[in-house]
Amino acid sequence: MNNFLQKNWSIVVWIVAAIFAAGSIYAEFTAIKSKLSFLEGRLDKKIKVIGSLEDRIINLEKEVEFEKGYLQGKKEGH
């Protein structure tokens, strides 16, 4: 075994480097997946807020149109 290492040390270094690189790549993908999950959660919350605000705007627009019609009808009625 010792003789093998002396003759093929470059192969051993290459294998160790490959294992290290694979571990680094795995750690990076894990970190990216974690960030992506966090961002998806934030995006979902923002989408819900936007939907809620959209509904409020629609209701306010309905109220404004109702009041316009009411005032116009009251003006024409007298």
N, C-alpha and C positions, 0 to 999 in steps of 0.2 A: 504494500500500500504506500509506504514511504517513497519507494522508487517511482511509483506512478505519479505521485504529487510532484516530485522533482522534475520529471520529464514533461508533465502536462499541467504545469502551474497556471498557464494562461487560460486553459479550459476551466479550471476551478475558479479563477478570478471572474471569468465571464459568467459562470453559473451563479456565483454570489451576487454579482452586479445585476443579473437578470431577476433574481429573487427580490433584491432590494427595490429595483424599478417596479416590479409587479406590486409590491407592497405600497409603494408611493402612489402608483396609479389607483389602486383600490381605495386608499385613504382619500385621494382627491375626489373620486367619484362619490364616495360616501358623504363628503362635505358638500358637494354640489347637490346631491339628493336631499340633504337636510335643508339647505337653503331654498331649494325649489319647493319643498313641502311648506316651509314657512311663508314663502311668497304667495303660494296658492291660497293659503289661509287668509292672508291679508287681502288678496284680490277678491276672494269670495265675500269678505266683509264689505269691501268697497262697492262691489256689485249690488249687495243688498241695500246699502245706503243710497246708492244712485237710484235704485228701483223705488225706494221709499220716497225720495225727494221728487222723483218723476210723478208719483201718485199724488203727492201734495200739490205740485204745480198744476196738475190737471184739475184737481178739486178747486184750487184758487181761481183758475181760468173759468171754470163753470160758474163759480160765485160771482165773478166780475161780469160775465155775460148775463147772468140772471139779473143782477142789479141794473145793468145797462137797459135791459128789456123792461124791467119794472119801472125805472125812471122815465123811459121813453113812453111807455103806456100811460103812466100817470100824467105826463105832459100832454099827451094827445087826448086824454080823457077830460081835461078841464078846459 
